[in-house]
Amino acid sequence: MEKATYSLSALKQCKEFIRKNRWSTRLKAEHNSRCAEVNVLFASCQKLLNYVMFQPDLSPAYDYHQMVSSKKCTKKQLDNQLRVCHSYAETQISLIEKDILDGSVDSIS
């Protein structure tokens, strides 16, 4: 079976997207724009890395979008789901980096 191969520059770019994204809100209404930003981030990383775990409708970004769209959730619930999205994105990048270091996957510049 062929190993997955990840571009180090794409990985760096995704890390930068995650770092620059805004992961908090002051007002509940701000979750609409954060949700759009999270979906763009996940879609961008999925495209750059060709990594299905970033596909917006297979990740916590989907749940966050559903929660924001329903307008039934409290700000606290939305804040928590936004933190889940942030943690998930960072964890996925860390897992890819770990797999590159231990040789489970290949990397290219």
GUSEMAR-75818 format. One line per field, with one value per atom (N, C-alpha, C, O): residue number from 1; residue in one letter; atom name; z negated, y negated, x. Coordinates in steps of 0.001 Angstrom, whole numbers, always signed. Layout:
BEGIN
nr NUM ...
rest A ...
atom CA ...
up Z ...
north Y ...
east X ...
//
This chain:
BEGIN
nr 1 1 1 1 2 2 2 2 3 3 3 3 4 4 4 4 5 5 5 5 6 6 6 6 7 7 7 7 8 8 8 8 9 9 9 9 10 10 10 10 11 11 11 11 12 12 12 12 13 13 13 13 14 14 14 14 15 15 15 15 16 16 16 16 17 17 17 17 18 18 18 18 19 19 19 19 20 20 20 20 21 21 21 21 22 22 22 22 23 23 23 23 24 24 24 24 25 25 25 25 26 26 26 26 27 27 27 27 28 28 28 28 29 29 29 29 30 30 30 30 31 31 31 31 32 32 32 32 33 33 33 33 34 34 34 34 35 35 35 35 36 36 36 36 37 37 37 37 38 38 38 38 39 39 39 39 40 40 40 40 41 41 41 41 42 42 42 42 43 43 43 43 44 44 44 44 45 45 45 45 46 46 46 46 47 47 47 47 48 48 48 48 49 49 49 49 50 50 50 50 51 51 51 51 52 52 52 52 53 53 53 53 54 54 54 54 55 55 55 55 56 56 56 56 57 57 57 57 58 58 58 58 59 59 59 59 60 60 60 60 61 61 61 61 62 62 62 62 63 63 63 63 64 64 64 64 65 65 65 65 66 66 66 66 67 67 67 67 68 68 68 68 69 69 69 69 70 70 70 70 71 71 71 71 72 72 72 72 73 73 73 73 74 74 74 74 75 75 75 75 76 76 76 76 77 77 77 77 78 78 78 78 79 79 79 79 80 80 80 80 81 81 81 81 82 82 82 82 83 83 83 83 84 84 84 84 85 85 85 85 86 86 86 86 87 87 87 87 88 88 88 88 89 89 89 89 90 90 90 90 91 91 91 91 92 92 92 92 93 93 93 93 94 94 94 94 95 95 95 95 96 96 96 96 97 97 97 97 98 98 98 98 99 99 99 99 100 100 100 100 101 101 101 101 102 102 102 102 103 103 103 103 104 104 104 104 105 105 105 105 106 106 106 106 107 107 107 107 108 108 108 108 109 109 109 109
rest M M M M E E E E K K K K A A A A T T T T Y Y Y Y S S S S L L L L S S S S A A A A L L L L K K K K Q Q Q Q C C C C K K K K E E E E F F F F I I I I R R R R K K K K N N N N R R R R W W W W S S S S T T T T R R R R L L L L K K K K A A A A E E E E H H H H N N N N S S S S R R R R C C C C A A A A E E E E V V V V N N N N V V V V L L L L F F F F A A A A S S S S C C C C Q Q Q Q K K K K L L L L L L L L N N N N Y Y Y Y V V V V M M M M F F F F Q Q Q Q P P P P D D D D L L L L S S S S P P P P A A A A Y Y Y Y D D D D Y Y Y Y H H H H Q Q Q Q M M M M V V V V S S S S S S S S K K K K K K K K C C C C T T T T K K K K K K K K Q Q Q Q L L L L D D D D N N N N Q Q Q Q L L L L R R R R V V V V C C C C H H H H S S S S Y Y Y Y A A A A E E E E T T T T Q Q Q Q I I I I S S S S L L L L I I I I E E E E K K K K D D D D I I I I L L L L D D D D G G G G S S S S V V V V D D D D S S S S I I I I S S S S
atom N CA C O N CA C O N CA C O N CA C O N CA C O N CA C O N CA C O N CA C O N CA C O N CA C O N CA C O N CA C O N CA C O N CA C O N CA C O N CA C O N CA C O N CA C O N CA C O N CA C O N CA C O N CA C O N CA C O N CA C O N CA C O N CA C O N CA C O N CA C O N CA C O N CA C O N CA C O N CA C O N CA C O N CA C O N CA C O N CA C O N CA C O N CA C O N CA C O N CA C O N CA C O N CA C O N CA C O N CA C O N CA C O N CA C O N CA C O N CA C O N CA C O N CA C O N CA C O N CA C O N CA C O N CA C O N CA C O N CA C O N CA C O N CA C O N CA C O N CA C O N CA C O N CA C O N CA C O N CA C O N CA C O N CA C O N CA C O N CA C O N CA C O N CA C O N CA C O N CA C O N CA C O N CA C O N CA C O N CA C O N CA C O N CA C O N CA C O N CA C O N CA C O N CA C O N CA C O N CA C O N CA C O N CA C O N CA C O N CA C O N CA C O N CA C O N CA C O N CA C O N CA C O N CA C O N CA C O N CA C O N CA C O N CA C O N CA C O N CA C O N CA C O N CA C O N CA C O N CA C O N CA C O N CA C O N CA C O N CA C O N CA C O
up +0 +0 +0 -704 +793 +936 -247 -718 -714 -1821 -1332 -181 -2224 -1929 -1897 -2597 -1093 -992 -1229 -626 -2106 -2442 -2100 -2311 -1578 -1261 -2541 -3240 -2834 -4026 -3908 -4903 -2704 -2527 -2715 -3275 -2255 -2462 -3944 -4459 -4618 -6053 -6805 -7713 -6418 -7036 -6775 -7661 -5565 -5208 -6044 -6515 -6230 -7057 -8506 -9150 -9015 -10382 -10521 -11539 -9495 -9511 -9456 -10148 -8640 -8593 -9975 -10430 -10633 -11958 -12962 -13780 -12890 -13817 -13626 -14602 -12378 -12090 -12251 -12375 -12249 -12367 -13739 -14730 -13784 -15065 -15709 -15105 -16922 -17592 -18804 -19699 -18846 -19947 -19432 -18369 -20209 -19862 -21118 -22233 -20923 -22049 -22090 -23161 -20905 -20803 -20089 -19251 -20421 -19785 -18272 -17516 -17833 -16400 -15606 -14402 -16264 -15582 -15134 -14304 -15677 -15297 -13830 -13234 -13238 -11810 -10969 -10093 -11232 -10457 -10827 -9955 -12106 -12516 -11834 -11410 -11729 -11098 -9636 -9159 -8941 -7546 -7462 -6574 -8385 -8409 -8675 -8041 -9606 -9937 -8730 -8429 -8046 -6867 -5766 -5105 -5567 -4570 -4985 -4152 -6259 -6758 -6534 -6000 -6942 -6793 -5319 -4953 -4470 -3037 -2413 -1573 -2819 -2290 -2681 -1848 -3944 -4402 -3748 -3424 -3559 -2899 -1467 -999 -778 +606 +666 +1494 -207 -212 -539 +98 -1538 -2027 -1418 -1554 -745 -233 -1368 -1233 -2479 -3721 -4117 -4485 -4037 -4224 -5605 -5757 -6605 -7959 -8070 -9054 -7073 -7058 -6225 -6129 -5629 -4823 -5723 -6718 -5389 -6299 -6750 -7885 -5887 -6315 -7003 -7328 -7231 -7990 -9267 -9900 -9632 -10761 -11733 -11461 -12854 -13791 -13172 -13711 -12053 -11368 -10923 -10926 -10546 -10142 -11325 -11200 -12469 -13669 -14064 -14448 -13968 -14297 -13358 -13798 -12079 -11097 -11411 -11349 -11744 -12084 -13321 -13366 -14306 -15541 -15281 -15795 -14488 -14174 -13356 -13601 -12391 -11520 -12269 -11941 -13276 -13998 -14843 -15131 -15237 -16083 -17430 -18111 -17808 -19070 -20169 -21334 -19797 -20763 -21475 -20939 -22688 -23458 -22983 -22300 -23347 -23010 -23615 -22982 -24822 -25492 -24704 -24556 -24202 -23407 -22106 -21695 -21468 -20228 -20476 -19693 -21568 -21933 -22126 -21672 -22799 -23048 -21733 -21550 -20825 -19549 -18703 -17971 -18796 -18092 -18642 -17882 -19958 -20572 -20113 -19893 -19969 -19470 -18055 -17742 -17208 -15842 -15863 -15108 -16722 -16837 -17293 -16696 -18327 -18858 -17812 -17648 -17119 -16093 -14986 -14574 -14511 -13436 -13878 -13140 -15068 -15573 -15755 -15454 -16243 -16457 -15137 -15055 -14109 -12812 -12237 -11694 -12354 -11875 -12679 -12110 -13993 -14854 -14503 -14505 -14202 -13832 -12524 -12399 -11558 -10293 -10548 -10024 -11353 -11668 -12385 -12095 -13306 -14025 -13055 -13130 -12148 -11170 -10221 -9799 -9886 -9044 -9801 -9238 -11072 -11876 -12076 -12053 -12274 -12513 -11224 -11271 -10080 -8798 -8318 -7321 -8999 -8585 -7270 -6495 -7028 -5777 -5223 -5946 -3953 -3310 -3261 -3417 -3043 -2899 -1726 -1373 -1139 -76 -430 -1221 +147 -139 +544 +441
north +1184 +0 -1248 -1320 -2204 -3431 -4368 -4525 -4986 -5945 -7267 -7661 -7935 -9292 -10212 -9976 -11242 -12217 -13609 -13994 -14352 -15702 -16715 -16479 -17827 -18929 -19711 -20144 -19884 -20644 -22105 -22725 -22652 -24048 -24181 -25175 -23196 -23226 -23070 -23718 -22217 -22022 -23324 -23708 -23986 -25267 -26310 -27093 -26315 -27264 -27015 -27965 -25762 -25441 -25856 -26385 -25618 -26045 -27554 -28049 -28273 -29730 -30162 -31100 -29486 -29772 -29590 -30425 -28498 -28200 -29262 -29729 -29634 -30633 -31990 -32677 -32375 -33699 -33779 -34873 -32652 -32668 -33197 -32994 -33868 -34363 -33249 -32739 -32878 -31734 -32138 -31322 -33373 -33808 -34870 -35458 -35093 -36124 -36897 -36382 -38129 -38903 -38779 -38746 -38711 -38675 -37408 -36868 -36946 -35743 -35921 -34986 -37113 -37382 -37207 -36954 -37338 -37183 -35746 -35494 -34815 -33414 -33164 -32219 -33994 -33825 -34007 -33191 -35068 -35305 -34309 -33866 -33952 -32954 -31618 -30930 -31256 -29995 -29983 -28987 -31075 -31175 -31065 -30395 -31720 -31664 -30242 -29779 -29560 -28184 -27274 -26428 -27442 -26616 -26859 -25917 -28117 -28438 -27817 -27245 -27925 -27353 -25842 -25316 -25145 -23693 -23294 -22356 -23993 -23679 -23945 -23172 -25028 -25362 -24307 -23863 -23909 -22889 -21538 -20791 -21233 -19973 -19968 -18956 -21090 -21186 -21172 -20473 -21940 -22006 -20661 -20251 -19982 -18747 -17489 -16395 -17652 -16505 -15502 -14303 -16039 -15285 -15333 -16385 -14195 -14126 -14593 -15028 -14511 -14904 -16402 -16847 -17182 -18609 -18928 -20089 -17918 -18178 -18791 -18180 -19995 -20712 -19926 -20092 -19078 -18355 -17029 -16285 -16718 -15519 -15877 -15012 -17133 -17615 -18386 -18578 -18827 -19641 -20942 -21565 -21354 -22563 -22388 -23346 -21176 -20904 -21099 -21750 -20533 -20682 -22149 -22613 -22869 -24299 -25050 -25890 -24743 -25384 -25087 -25978 -23840 -23458 -24218 -24691 -24334 -25035 -26517 -27082 -27147 -28570 -28777 -29719 -27902 -28029 -27852 -28488 -26986 -26695 -27875 -27998 -28734 -29906 -29523 -30375 -28257 -27792 -27632 -27424 -27729 -27497 -28792 -29891 -28621 -29771 -30177 -29411 -31380 -31839 -30904 -30603 -30453 -29551 -28247 -27751 -27695 -26467 -26704 -25878 -27840 -28169 -28413 -27980 -29107 -29333 -28005 -27830 -27080 -25773 -25029 -24438 -25056 -24354 -25011 -24325 -26320 -27014 -26558 -26357 -26396 -25872 -24439 -24060 -23648 -22274 -22297 -21511 -23191 -23314 -23679 -23115 -24616 -25049 -23884 -23613 -23215 -22083 -20973 -20390 -20692 -19650 -19987 -19133 -21228 -21636 -21498 -20963 -21976 -21868 -20408 -20038 -19590 -18171 -17463 -16658 -17749 -17101 -17459 -16598 -18716 -19133 -18423 -17946 -18352 -17671 -16195 -15643 -15558 -14139 -13922 -12964 -14799 -14687 -14876 -14120 -15885 -16122 -14926 -14548 -14337 -13153 -11993 -11289 -11801 -10720 -10938 -9975 -12182 -12480 -12125 -11515 -12507 -12231 -10747 -10296 -9978 -8543 -7718 -6493 -8385 -7693 -7011 -6291 -7218 -6606 -7184 -6503 -8456 -9123 -9802 -10024 -10126 -10806 -12307 -12765 -13052 -14501 -14972 -14367 -16072 -16730 -18207 -18718 -18875 -20304 -21061 -22286
east +841 +0 +887 +1895 +489 +1259 +1019 -107 +2103 +1996 +1416 +1605 +713 +250 +1468 +2452 +1394 +2473 +1907 +905 +2552 +2100 +3176 +4365 +2744 +3640 +3936 +3020 +5212 +5594 +5171 +4796 +5228 +4804 +3292 +2830 +2515 +1059 +737 -174 +1482 +1292 +1585 +848 +2659 +3016 +1928 +1585 +1394 +342 -917 -1541 -1288 -2459 -2234 -3139 -1039 -727 -877 -1360 -463 -573 -2041 -2435 -2847 -4288 -4905 -5687 -4551 -5103 -4657 -5450 -3391 -2856 -3532 -3832 -3770 -4321 -5840 -6391 -6507 -7973 -8389 -7688 -9522 -10039 -10861 -11805 -10502 -11117 -11943 -12164 -12397 -13259 -14220 -14020 -15258 -16242 -16605 -16510 -17017 -17547 -19062 -19668 -19663 -21118 -21570 -20849 -22750 -23285 -23395 -23136 -23777 -23953 -22654 -22696 -21511 -20223 -19975 -19102 -20734 -20531 -20874 -20358 -21735 -22035 -20775 -20488 -20029 -18809 -17712 -16964 -17607 -16604 -16878 -15949 -18144 -18519 -18065 -17521 -18287 -17843 -16320 -15793 -15613 -14148 -13655 -12707 -14298 -13911 -14132 -13290 -15253 -15522 -14496 -14058 -14111 -13082 -11752 -11049 -11402 -10151 -10116 -9140 -11178 -11209 -11174 -10465 -11929 -11937 -10564 -10104 -9915 -8590 -7565 -6774 -7578 -6626 -6914 -5991 -8176 -8539 -8008 -7486 -8140 -7668 -6138 -5556 -5489 -4024 -3382 -2411 -3937 -3329 -3942 -3395 -5083 -5829 -6068 -5826 -6547 -6706 -8177 -8698 -8832 -10282 -10737 -11879 -9877 -10279 -10561 -11152 -10145 -10455 -11692 -12091 -12297 -13491 -14558 -14947 -15040 -15945 -17178 -17627 -17731 -18928 -18626 -19552 -17358 -16981 -16221 -15616 -16255 -15464 -16352 -17537 -15802 -16585 -17095 -18010 -16517 -16994 -18447 -19219 -18813 -20200 -21144 -22182 -20779 -21611 -21731 -22805 -20625 -20626 -21573 -22357 -21493 -22375 -23845 -24692 -24135 -25516 -25989 -27125 -25131 -25488 -25738 -26703 -24878 -25043 -26313 -27066 -26549 -27725 -29034 -30035 -29026 -30272 -30744 -31935 -29821 -30117 -30747 -31318 -30644 -31224 -30175 -30512 -28929 -27855 -27479 -27619 -27001 -26539 -25146 -24465 -24735 -23389 -22347 -21335 -22591 -21650 -21482 -20365 -22582 -22514 -21743 -20928 -22013 -21315 -19829 -18984 -19514 -18111 -17390 -16259 -18047 -17452 -17202 -16138 -18167 -17992 -16904 -16191 -16773 -15690 -14335 -13388 -14250 -13017 -12751 -11600 -13805 -13658 -13067 -12172 -13564 -13041 -11558 -10765 -11189 -9794 -8917 -7875 -9332 -8580 -8447 -7375 -9528 -9537 -8535 -7750 -8564 -7655 -6196 -5369 -5889 -4515 -4103 -2969 -5016 -4722 -4442 -3514 -5227 -5016 -3648 -2956 -3259 -1935 -847 +135 -1017 -35 +87 +1188 -1031 -1004 -250 +514 -457 +277 +1771 +2589 +2132 +3544 +4160 +5295 +3432 +3916 +4132 +5139 +3179 +3297 +4474 +5115 +4759 +5925 +7205 +8114 +7273 +8474 +8723 +9868 +7642 +7859 +7861 +7974 +7737 +7845 +6579 +6612 +5472 +4204 +3701 +3030 +4035 +3674 +4917 +5888 +4882 +6000 +5742 +4610 +6802 +6661 +7508 +8520 +7057 +7808 +7907 +7114 +8864 +9030 +7945 +7888
//
